[in-house]
């Protein structure tokens, strides 16, 4: 359990909590999907962990960008990590020019060019995970494709960091309630709240995990807690300030996407 017991700096611990879920599925980060948790269990050297963190080629450039703009030496500083995954005031210090330059470099390394679709979101975008999901990833552009629509919407919903409320805890699993992403008349929005239960058994329910193979990402959860969910994992408890920031930045980038579609 990643319980913040001093096993690694708090910023690095937060990075693990949010980065592990997609890494566990093989979507990003090092091929050795257990390496993030292993560093935590063994209280490994920070330098080794930093190499692993830098293998997340989607998230790491944003951390570097935010840290540089804020004059913070360490991209794994807790304030920097929080800014990217959840959102805070540091995002206001990243200029659109700096964000655009960073994205151009990222695309140049990965696909050779910066797409016109992504370019449309940079002007008003912020260096937040929801920007990367909605404005940079190609999935929004596939929502109008009848064959790819359901898959694209599912990826967007699970890849974004979403707020949820814990409604039940049983047998080490957590049932949460959250608003899913919906696509209606060519626009993305948050739909009515639904429950997701880890062990299934609920019609049309997804699976949300807080633990696997013994260790989990969060401890001390209780019914009523507000939490962040990423790829069906409960990543962290959210303060009221974090809830507001996450909701505001998600809404901001949904607006950019919807305005671009008009």
NUFILO-384845 format. One line per field, with one value per atom (N, C-alpha, C): chain; x, y, z. Coordinates in steps of 0.05 Angstrom, whole numbers, plus 32768, in hexadecimal, padded with zeros to 4 digits. Example, Ala and Ser with C-alpha at 12.3 -4.5 7.8 and 13.67 -1.06 7.14 Angstrom:
<sites>
ch	c(A;A;A;A;A;A)
px	c(8108;80F6;8108;8101;8111;8102)
py	c(7F8E;7FA6;7FBE;7FD3;7FEB;8001)
pz	c(809C;809C;809C;808E;808F;809D)
</sites>
This chain:
<sites>
ch	c(A;A;A;A;A;A;A;A;A;A;A;A;A;A;A;A;A;A;A;A;A;A;A;A;A;A;A;A;A;A;A;A;A;A;A;A;A;A;A;A;A;A;A;A;A;A;A;A;A;A;A;A;A;A;A;A;A;A;A;A;A;A;A;A;A;A;A;A;A;A;A;A;A;A;A;A;A;A;A;A;A;A;A;A;A;A;A;A;A;A;A;A;A;A;A;A;A;A;A;A;A;A;A;A;A;A;A;A;A;A;A;A;A;A;A;A;A;A;A;A;A;A;A;A;A;A;A;A;A;A;A;A;A;A;A;A;A;A;A;A;A;A;A;A;A;A;A;A;A;A;A;A;A;A;A;A;A;A;A;A;A;A;A;A;A;A;A;A;A;A;A;A;A;A;A;A;A;A;A;A;A;A;A;A;A;A;A;A;A;A;A;A;A;A;A;A;A;A;A;A;A;A;A;A;A;A;A;A;A;A;A;A;A;A;A;A;A;A;A;A;A;A;A;A;A;A;A;A;A;A;A;A;A;A;A;A;A;A;A;A;A;A;A;A;A;A;A;A;A;A;A;A;A;A;A;A;A;A;A;A;A;A;A;A;A;A;A;A;A;A;A;A;A;A;A;A;A;A;A;A;A;A;A;A;A;A;A;A;A;A;A;A;A;A;A;A;A;A;A;A;A;A;A;A;A;A;A;A;A;A;A;A;A;A;A;A;A;A;A;A;A;A;A;A;A;A;A;A;A;A;A;A;A;A;A;A;A;A;A;A;A;A;A;A;A;A;A;A;A;A;A;A;A;A;A;A;A;A;A;A;A;A;A;A;A;A;A;A;A;A;A;A;A;A;A;A;A;A;A;A;A;A;A;A;A;A;A;A;A;A;A;A;A;A;A;A;A;A;A;A;A;A;A;A;A;A;A;A;A;A;A;A;A;A;A;A;A;A;A;A;A;A;A;A;A;A;A;A;A;A;A;A;A;A;A;A;A;A;A;A;A;A;A;A;A;A;A;A;A;A;A;A;A;A;A;A;A;A;A;A;A;A;A;A;A;A;A;A;A;A;A;A;A;A;A;A;A;A;A;A;A;A;A;A;A;A;A;A;A;A;A;A;A;A;A;A;A;A;A;A;A;A;A;A;A;A;A;A;A;A;A;A;A;A;A;A;A;A;A;A;A;A;A;A;A;A;A;A;A;A;A;A;A;A;A;A;A;A;A;A;A;A;A;A;A;A;A;A;A;A;A;A;A;A;A;A;A;A;A;A;A;A;A;A;A;A;A;A;A;A;A;A;A;A;A;A;A;A;A;A;A;A;A;A;A;A;A;A;A;A;A;A;A;A;A;A;A;A;A;A;A;A;A;A;A;A;A;A;A;A;A;A;A;A;A;A;A;A;A;A;A;A;A;A;A;A;A;A;A;A;A;A;A;A;A;A;A;A;A;A;A;A;A;A;A;A;A;A;A;A;A;A;A;A;A;A;A;A;A;A;A;A;A;A;A;A;A;A;A;A;A;A;A;A;A;A;A;A;A;A;A;A;A;A;A;A;A;A;A;A;A;A;A;A;A;A;A;A;A;A;A;A;A;A;A;A;A;A;A;A;A;A;A;A;A;A;A;A;A;A;A;A;A;A;A;A;A;A;A;A;A;A;A;A;A;A;A;A;A;A;A;A;A;A;A;A;A;A;A;A;A;A;A;A;A;A;A;A;A;A;A;A;A;A;A;A;A;A;A;A;A;A;A;A;A;A;A;A;A;A;A;A;A;A;A;A)
px	c(8011;8000;8012;800D;801C;800F;8017;8009;8017;802C;803A;804A;8054;8063;8080;8088;80A4;80B4;80A6;80B5;80C1;80B7;80C3;80B7;80C4;80BA;809C;808D;8071;806A;807A;8075;8079;808D;8092;807B;8073;805D;8043;803E;8026;8029;8041;8045;803F;8048;8043;8025;8017;7FFA;7FEB;7FF2;7FE4;7FEF;8009;8016;8014;8011;8011;7FF9;7FE1;7FCA;7FCD;7FD5;7FD9;7FF2;8006;801E;8018;8007;8000;7FF2;7FE5;7FD7;7FEA;8002;8015;8012;8003;7FFE;8015;8023;8039;804D;8064;8079;8089;809A;80AC;809D;80A9;809D;8099;80AB;80AA;8095;807C;8066;8066;8076;8076;808C;809C;80B3;80AC;8096;808D;8088;8077;8071;8089;809A;80B2;80C4;80C8;80D8;80CD;80B3;80A6;80AA;80A7;80A9;80C6;80D9;80F5;8103;80F4;8100;8119;8116;812E;8138;8150;815C;814B;814A;813B;8144;815E;8168;815D;815A;814F;8131;8123;8107;8104;8116;8114;8117;8128;812B;8110;8103;80E9;80D5;80D4;80C0;80C4;80DD;80E3;80DA;80D6;80CC;80AF;80A1;8086;8088;808B;8091;807A;8062;804B;804B;804E;804B;8065;807C;8095;809A;8095;809A;8088;8070;805F;806B;8075;8081;8099;80AA;80C1;80B8;80A3;809A;808F;807E;8072;8088;809B;80B0;80C1;80C8;80D8;80C9;80B0;80A0;809D;809C;8098;80B2;80C9;80E3;80E8;80DC;80E0;80F4;810A;811F;8117;8105;80FF;80E4;80E3;80C9;80B7;80C3;80B4;80AD;80B0;80A6;8088;807D;8061;804F;8056;8045;8044;805A;805B;804A;804E;803F;8021;801A;7FFE;7FF3;8002;7FF9;7FF2;8002;7FFD;7FE5;7FE4;7FCF;7FB5;7FB5;7F9D;7F97;7FAC;7FAA;7FAF;7FBE;7FC2;7FCC;7FD3;7FDA;7FF3;8004;801C;8016;7FFF;7FF8;7FF6;7FEF;7FEC;8007;801D;8038;8043;8036;803F;8032;8042;8037;802E;801A;8012;8029;803C;8053;8064;8069;807A;806C;8051;8042;8043;803F;8040;805B;8070;808B;8090;8087;808B;807C;8064;8054;8060;806A;8077;808E;809E;80B5;80AC;8097;808C;8083;8074;806A;8081;8095;80AB;80B9;80BC;80C9;80B8;809D;808C;8081;8076;806A;8075;8087;8095;8089;8070;8064;804E;8048;8033;8019;8005;7FED;7FDD;7FCE;7FBD;7FA7;7F9E;7F89;7F93;7FAC;7FB7;7FBD;7FC6;7FCD;7FB6;7F9E;7F86;7F82;7F8C;7F88;7F9D;7FB4;7FCA;7FC6;7FB9;7FB6;7FAA;7F96;7F89;7F8D;7F9E;7FA2;7FB5;7FB3;7FC5;7FD3;7FEA;7FFC;7FF1;7FD8;7FCA;7FC4;7FC1;7FBC;7FA3;7F8F;7F76;7F7C;7F8F;7F97;7FA3;7FB4;7FC1;7FAC;7F99;7F85;7F72;7F68;7F53;7F5E;7F75;7F7F;7F97;7FA4;7FBD;7FB8;7FAE;7FA9;7F95;7F97;7F86;7F69;7F62;7F49;7F30;7F32;7F1B;7F14;7F28;7F23;7F16;7F15;7F09;7EED;7EE3;7EC8;7EB3;7EB8;7EA5;7EA6;7EB9;7EBC;7EAB;7E97;7E84;7E91;7EA6;7EB3;7EC4;7ED0;7EE2;7ED6;7EBD;7EB2;7EB2;7EA7;7EA5;7EC0;7ED3;7EEE;7EFB;7EF8;7F05;7EF9;7EDF;7ED2;7EDB;7EDD;7EE6;7F02;7F14;7F30;7F31;7F23;7F23;7F19;7F04;7EF8;7F0B;7F18;7F29;7F44;7F4E;7F68;7F68;7F51;7F50;7F50;7F59;7F56;7F3A;7F2A;7F0F;7F0A;7EFA;7EF2;7EDD;7EDE;7EC9;7EC5;7EAF;7EA9;7EA8;7EB5;7EB4;7E99;7E8B;7E71;7E70;7E84;7E85;7EA1;7EAA;7EC3;7EBE;7EC7;7EC2;7ED8;7EE3;7EF7;7F0E;7F17;7F2E;7F29;7F10;7F09;7EF7;7EF8;7EEA;7ED5;7EBD;7EA8;7EA5;7EA7;7EA5;7E8F;7E87;7E73;7E7F;7E7D;7E89;7E79;7E7E;7E71;7E81;7E76;7E86;7E86;7E99;7E9A;7E85;7E76;7E62;7E67;7E5D;7E60;7E44;7E3A;7E1E;7E1E;7E13;7E11;7E2B;7E40;7E5A;7E69;7E60;7E6D;7E72;7E89;7E90;7E86;7E7C;7E72;7E74;7E6E;7E6C;7E4F;7E4A;7E2F;7E26;7E0E;7E04;7E17;7E19;7E2B;7E22;7E37;7E33;7E46;7E3F;7E50;7E62;7E7A;7E8C;7E96;7E95;7E9C;7EB2;7EC6;7EDE;7ED8;7EC6;7EC2;7EAC;7EA3;7E8E;7E73;7E61;7E48;7E33;7E3A;7E27;7E24;7E0B;7E06;7E14;7E23;7E31;7E46;7E4F;7E62;7E7E;7E90;7EAC;7EBA;7ED4;7EE2;7EF6;7EF5;7F07;7F17;7F31;7F43;7F51;7F56;7F68;7F7F;7F7F;7F94;7F98;7FB0;7FB5;7FCF;7FCF;7FE7;7FF0;7FDD;7FE4;7FE6;7FF9;7FFC;7FE6;7FDD;7FCA;7FD6;7FC7;7FD1;7FC9;7FB3;7FA9;7FA0;7FA6;7F9B;7F89;7F7C;7F6C;7F52;7F49;7F31;7F18;7F04;7EEB;7ED4;7EBC;7EA5;7EA1;7E9B;7E98;7EB0;7EC8;7EE0;7EDD;7EE8;7EEA;7F06;7F07;7F20;7F24;7F3D;7F44;7F46;7F3B;7F3C;7F49;7F5C;7F6A;7F6C;7F62;7F61;7F57;7F41;7F33;7F42;7F56;7F64;7F5D;7F58;7F57;7F73;7F7A;7F95;7F9B;7F88;7F8D;7F73;7F73;7F5D;7F61;7F4B;7F4C;7F42;7F51;7F47;7F32;7F24;7F11;7F1E;7F36;7F44;7F4C;7F55;7F5C;7F44;7F2D;7F15;7F0D;7F0F;7F08;7F1B;7F35;7F49;7F45;7F41;7F3E;7F25;7F0F;7EF7;7EFA;7F07;7F09;7F1B;7F31;7F43;7F38;7F29;7F1C;7F07;7EF7;7EE2;7EEF;7F05;7F13;7F1B;7F26;7F30;7F19;7F04;7EEC;7EE1;7EE1;7ED7;7EE8;7F02;7F14;7F0D;7F09;7F03;7EE8;7ED4;7EB9;7EB9;7EC7;7EC8;7ED6;7EEA;7EF9;7EE7;7ED4;7EC3;7EAC;7EA6;7E90;7E96)
py	c(7FE8;8000;8019;802B;8043;8057;8056;8065;807E;8086;809E;809B;8083;807E;8085;8097;809F;808E;807C;806A;8078;808F;80A0;80BB;80D0;80EB;80ED;80FF;8100;8105;8116;811B;8101;80F2;80D9;80C5;80C5;80B3;80BA;80D3;80DC;80D4;80D6;80CE;80B1;80A0;8083;807E;808B;8086;808B;80A0;80A8;809A;8095;808A;806B;805E;8041;8035;803F;8031;802D;8042;803C;802B;802E;801E;8001;7FFB;7FE0;7FD2;7FE2;7FD8;7FD8;7FE2;7FE2;7FFA;800F;8025;803A;803D;8050;8049;8055;8050;8037;802E;8018;7FFE;7FEC;7FD2;7FC2;7FC5;7FB7;7FC6;7FBD;7FCC;7FCB;7FBA;7FB9;7FCA;7FD7;7FE6;7FFD;800B;8022;8019;8004;7FFB;7FEF;7FE2;7FD5;7FEA;8001;8016;801F;8021;8029;8015;7FFB;7FE7;7FE5;7FE9;7FE5;7FFF;8016;802F;8035;8032;8033;8050;8052;806C;807D;8097;80AA;80AA;80A7;80A8;8091;807A;8063;8068;8073;8079;808E;80A2;80B7;80AC;8098;808C;807F;8072;8065;807A;8090;80A5;80B2;80B5;80C2;80B0;8096;8084;8089;8099;80A1;80BA;80B4;80C9;80DC;80D4;80E6;80FA;80F1;8102;8112;8106;8113;812E;8132;814D;8162;815B;816F;8176;8162;8167;817A;8175;8186;81A2;81A4;81BE;81CE;81C2;81CF;81D8;81C6;81CC;81E4;81E4;81F9;8214;8214;822D;8238;8226;822E;8233;822E;8231;821C;8204;81EE;81DB;81D5;81C5;81A8;819D;8180;817C;816F;8169;8156;8148;8136;8144;815E;816D;8168;8165;815F;8173;818D;81A2;819E;8196;8192;817A;8164;814C;8150;815E;8164;8175;8189;819B;818B;8178;8169;8156;8146;8132;813D;8150;815A;8177;8187;81A4;81B5;81CA;81DF;81F9;820C;8227;8227;8213;8212;8212;8207;8206;8221;8235;8250;825D;8251;825B;8250;823D;8231;8241;824E;825E;824D;8256;8247;8241;8254;8251;8239;8239;8223;8208;8208;81EF;81E6;81F8;81F1;81E6;81F3;81EA;81CE;81CA;81AF;819A;81A0;818D;8187;819C;8198;8185;8188;8177;815B;8158;813E;812F;813D;8131;812B;813D;8138;811E;8119;8100;80E8;80EB;80D3;80CE;80E3;80DE;80F0;8101;8111;812C;8130;814A;8150;8169;8171;8174;8164;8164;817D;8184;819B;8198;8180;817B;8183;817A;8181;819F;81AB;81C7;81D8;81D0;81E0;81E2;81CF;81D0;81DD;81E4;81EF;820C;821B;8238;823E;822F;8233;821C;8209;81F1;81F7;81E5;81E6;81CB;81CC;81B4;81A0;8198;8186;816C;8157;813C;813D;814B;814C;8159;816B;8177;8161;8151;813C;8127;8120;810D;8117;812F;8139;8149;8156;8167;815C;8149;813F;8122;8111;80F5;80F6;80E2;80E2;80D8;80D0;80C2;80D4;80ED;80FF;80FF;80FF;80FF;80E6;80D1;80B7;80B4;80C8;80C5;80C5;80D2;80D2;80BA;80A8;8090;807A;8071;805D;8044;803B;8022;8027;803E;8043;8052;805C;806F;8064;804C;8041;803E;8034;8030;804A;805E;8078;8085;8084;8091;8083;8068;8059;8061;8063;806A;8086;8099;80B5;80B5;80A6;80A7;809B;8085;8077;8085;8091;809E;80B8;80C7;80DF;80D9;80EC;80EA;80F4;80E3;80EB;80E9;80FB;80FB;80E6;80D9;80C6;80C7;80BB;80B9;809C;8095;8079;8074;805F;8059;803E;802D;8014;8009;7FFC;7FEE;7FD2;7FBE;7FA3;7F91;7F80;7F6C;7F79;7F90;7F9D;7FAB;7FAC;7FBA;7FD2;7FE5;7FFF;8003;8008;8010;802E;803B;8058;8061;807A;8086;809E;80A0;80B7;80BC;80D3;80DB;80D2;80C0;80B7;80CC;80CA;80DB;80D1;80E4;80DD;80EE;80E4;80F3;80F5;810E;8112;8129;8123;8136;8145;8135;813F;814E;814C;815A;8147;814B;813C;814A;813A;8145;812F;8136;8123;811B;8101;80F7;80F3;80E8;80E2;80CE;80D0;80C0;80A2;8091;8074;8068;8050;8042;802E;802B;8018;8006;7FEC;7FDA;7FC7;7FC4;7FB5;7F98;7F8B;7F6F;7F69;7F7D;7F78;7F74;7F66;7F60;7F76;7F8C;7FA2;7FA5;7FA6;7FA9;7FC1;7FBD;7FD2;7FE0;7FD3;7FE0;7FDB;7FEE;7FEA;7FE0;7FDD;7FD3;7FE8;7FEE;8001;7FF3;7FF5;7FE7;7FFA;7FF2;8001;7FF0;7FD7;7FC5;7FAE;7FA5;7F8E;7F81;7F66;7F58;7F62;7F69;7F72;7F8F;7F9D;7FBA;7FC9;7FDF;7FF0;800C;801E;8038;804C;8045;8057;8047;8051;8044;8058;804E;805F;8069;805C;8064;805E;806E;806A;8073;8068;8070;808E;809B;80B8;80C8;80BB;80C9;80CF;80E7;80EE;80E6;80D9;80CD;80D4;80D0;80D2;80B6;80B1;8097;809A;8087;8087;806A;8065;804A;8036;803C;802B;8025;8035;8034;804D;8049;8060;8069;8081;808B;809A;80A9;80BA;80C6;80CE;80DE;80FB;8109;8124;8137;814D;8163;8173;8184;8195;81A6;81B1;81C1;81B1;8198;8187;8180;817A;8174;818B;81A4;81BB;81BE;81BB;81BE;81A9;8190;817A;817F;8186;818B;81A3;81B8;81D0;81CB;81BD;81B9;81A4;8191;817E;818D;819E;81AD;81C0;81CC;81DE;81D1;81B9;81AB;819E;8197;818D;81A4;81BC;81D4;81D9;81D6;81DA;81C6;81AD;8198;819E;81A5;81A9;81C2;81D7;81EF;81EA;81D9;81D2;81C2;81B3;81A3;81B3;81CA;81DB;81E6)
pz	c(8000;8000;8000;7FEE;7FEC;7FFF;8018;802D;8036;8028;8030;8049;804E;8067;8065;8053;8051;803E;802E;801D;8005;7FFD;7FE9;7FEB;7FDF;7FE2;7FD9;7FE5;7FE0;7FC3;7FB5;7F99;7F89;7F8F;7F80;7F87;7FA0;7FA7;7F98;7F95;7F86;7F69;7F5E;7F42;7F3F;7F52;7F50;7F50;7F62;7F64;7F4A;7F3D;7F24;7F0B;7F0B;7EF3;7EF2;7F09;7F09;7EFA;7EFD;7EEF;7ED1;7EC1;7EA5;7EA0;7EB1;7EAD;7EB2;7EC5;7ECC;7EB4;7EA4;7E8C;7E73;7E76;7E60;7E4D;7E56;7E44;7E43;7E58;7E59;7E6F;7E6D;7E81;7E7A;7E8D;7E88;7E83;7E73;7E6E;7E87;7E9A;7EB4;7EC4;7EC2;7ECE;7EED;7EF9;7F16;7F21;7F11;7F1B;7F2C;7F26;7F36;7F53;7F56;7F70;7F7E;7F6F;7F7B;7F87;7F7A;7F85;7FA0;7FA1;7FBA;7FD0;7FCB;7FDF;7FEA;7FD9;7FE1;7FE9;7FE9;7FF1;7FE1;7FC7;7FB5;7FB3;7FA7;7FA4;7F91;7F97;7F86;7F69;7F65;7F4A;7F39;7F45;7F37;7F30;7F43;7F3F;7F29;7F29;7F15;7EF8;7EF5;7EDA;7ED2;7EE5;7EDF;7ED8;7EE8;7EE3;7EC8;7EBF;7EA5;7E8E;7E93;7E7F;7E78;7E88;7E82;7E6F;7E56;7E43;7E3D;7E46;7E44;7E5B;7E73;7E8B;7E91;7E8D;7E96;7E89;7E6F;7E64;7E71;7E79;7E87;7EA2;7EB0;7ECB;7EC8;7EB4;7EAF;7EA8;7E97;7E8F;7EA6;7EB7;7ECE;7EE1;7EE7;7EFA;7EF0;7ED7;7ECC;7ECD;7EC6;7EC7;7EE3;7EF6;7F12;7F21;7F14;7F21;7F36;7F33;7F46;7F3A;7F48;7F3C;7F35;7F45;7F43;7F36;7F1F;7F13;7F24;7F37;7F48;7F63;7F64;7F7B;7F7D;7F95;7F99;7F8B;7F8C;7F80;7F62;7F56;7F39;7F31;7F3F;7F39;7F3C;7F52;7F56;7F40;7F37;7F21;7F08;7F01;7EE8;7EEB;7F00;7F02;7F0C;7F1E;7F2B;7F23;7F25;7F1F;7F37;7F33;7F48;7F3A;7F4A;7F40;7F2F;7F30;7F20;7F02;7EFB;7EDE;7ED2;7EE2;7ED7;7ECF;7ED8;7ED2;7EB8;7EAC;7E93;7E7C;7E6C;7E57;7E40;7E30;7E18;7E05;7E03;7DF1;7DFB;7E15;7E20;7E1D;7E21;7E1E;7E01;7DEF;7DD2;7DCA;7DD3;7DCC;7DD7;7DF0;7DFC;7DED;7DE4;7DD5;7DBA;7DAD;7D93;7D96;7DAB;7DAF;7DB5;7DC5;7DCC;7DB3;7DA1;7D89;7D75;7D75;7D62;7D69;7D83;7D8B;7D86;7D88;7D86;7D6A;7D5D;7D43;7D2D;7D34;7D1F;7D19;7D23;7D1E;7D33;7D36;7D49;7D3A;7D41;7D31;7D33;7D1E;7D1F;7D34;7D38;7D4C;7D68;7D6E;7D88;7D8A;7D75;7D75;7D7D;7D76;7D7D;7D9B;7DAB;7DC7;7DD7;7DCA;7DD9;7DE1;7DD0;7DD6;7DF1;7DF9;7E13;7E26;7E1E;7E2E;7E46;7E59;7E71;7E73;7E80;7E82;7E96;7E91;7EA3;7E95;7EA4;7E98;7E86;7E8E;7E7D;7E62;7E61;7E47;7E36;7E41;7E32;7E28;7E39;7E32;7E1C;7E20;7E0E;7DF5;7DF9;7DE3;7DD4;7DDF;7DD2;7DC8;7DD8;7DCF;7DB7;7DA6;7D8E;7D92;7DAA;7DAE;7DA9;7DAF;7DAA;7D8D;7D7C;7D5F;7D55;7D65;7D5D;7D67;7D76;7D81;7D6C;7D55;7D3F;7D2D;7D33;7D23;7D2F;7D21;7D2B;7D36;7D28;7D30;7D49;7D4C;7D63;7D7A;7D76;7D8A;7DA6;7DAB;7DC6;7DD3;7DC4;7DCF;7DD5;7DC3;7DC8;7DE1;7DE4;7DFB;7E15;7E14;7E2B;7E33;7E20;7E26;7E32;7E26;7E30;7E4D;7E53;7E6E;7E82;7E7B;7E8E;7E91;7E7B;7E7C;7E8B;7E8B;7E9A;7EB8;7EC8;7EE5;7EEC;7EF9;7EFF;7F1D;7F27;7F43;7F47;7F5E;7F65;7F83;7F8C;7FA9;7FB1;7FC6;7FD0;7FDC;7FD3;7FDD;7FEB;7FE7;7FF5;7FF5;800B;800C;8017;8008;8010;8004;8015;800C;7FFD;8007;7FFB;7FE1;7FD8;7FC0;7FC6;7FB4;7FB9;7FA3;7FAB;7F98;7F99;7F81;7F80;7F6D;7F70;7F5F;7F52;7F38;7F29;7F10;7F04;7EEB;7ED3;7EC2;7EAB;7E95;7E83;7E6C;7E58;7E4C;7E38;7E1F;7E09;7DEF;7DE3;7DE2;7DD9;7DC5;7DAE;7D98;7D92;7D92;7D8A;7DA0;7DB9;7DCF;7DE6;7DF3;7E0B;7E24;7E37;7E50;7E65;7E7E;7E93;7E97;7E98;7E9A;7EB7;7EBB;7ED6;7EE4;7EFE;7F0E;7F0C;7F0B;7F0B;7F1F;7F28;7F3B;7F2C;7F36;7F2B;7F42;7F3E;7F54;7F4B;7F5C;7F54;7F4D;7F5C;7F58;7F44;7F35;7F22;7F30;7F22;7F2E;7F2C;7F1F;7F1B;7EFD;7EF4;7ED7;7ECB;7EB6;7EA7;7EB9;7ECE;7EE0;7ED5;7EDB;7ED5;7EEF;7EEE;7F05;7F0F;7F28;7F34;7F4A;7F48;7F5B;7F6D;7F85;7F97;7FA0;7F9A;7FA2;7F8E;7F8B;7F7A;7F84;7F85;7F8E;7FAA;7FBB;7FD6;7FD9;7FCC;7FD0;7FC1;7FCC;7FBE;7FBB;7FAF;7FAB;7FC1;7FD0;7FE4;7FFC;8014;802C;803B;804F;8060;8053;803E;8031;8042;803F;804D;803C;8041;8032;8035;801E;801E;8015;8015;800C;7FEE;7FE7;7FCB;7FC2;7FAB;7FA2;7F84;7F7B;7F5F;7F54;7F3C;7F2F;7F14;7F0E;7EF5;7EEB;7ED4;7EC9;7EDE;7EEA;7EFD;7F17;7F1D;7F36;7F47;7F60;7F73;7F79;7F70;7F72;7F8C;7F96;7FAC;7FB7;7FD0;7FDB;7FD1;7FCD;7FC4;7FD9;7FDD;7FEE;7FDE;7FEC;7FDF;7FC9;7FD0;7FBD;7FA4;7FA8;7F92;7F81;7F8E;7F7F;7F6D;7F77;7F67;7F50;7F55;7F40;7F2A;7F32;7F1F;7F0D;7F1A;7F0B;7EF8;7F02;7EF2;7ED9;7EDD;7EC6;7EB2;7EBD;7EAB;7E9A;7EA7;7E98;7E84;7E8B;7E79;7E5F;7E61;7E49;7E3A;7E47;7E39;7E28;7E33;7E24;7E0C;7E0E;7DF7;7DE1;7DE9;7DD5;7DC8;7DD8;7DCD;7DBB;7DC3;7DB3;7D98;7D99;7D81;7D6D;7D79;7D68;7D5B;7D66;7D5B;7D40)
</sites>
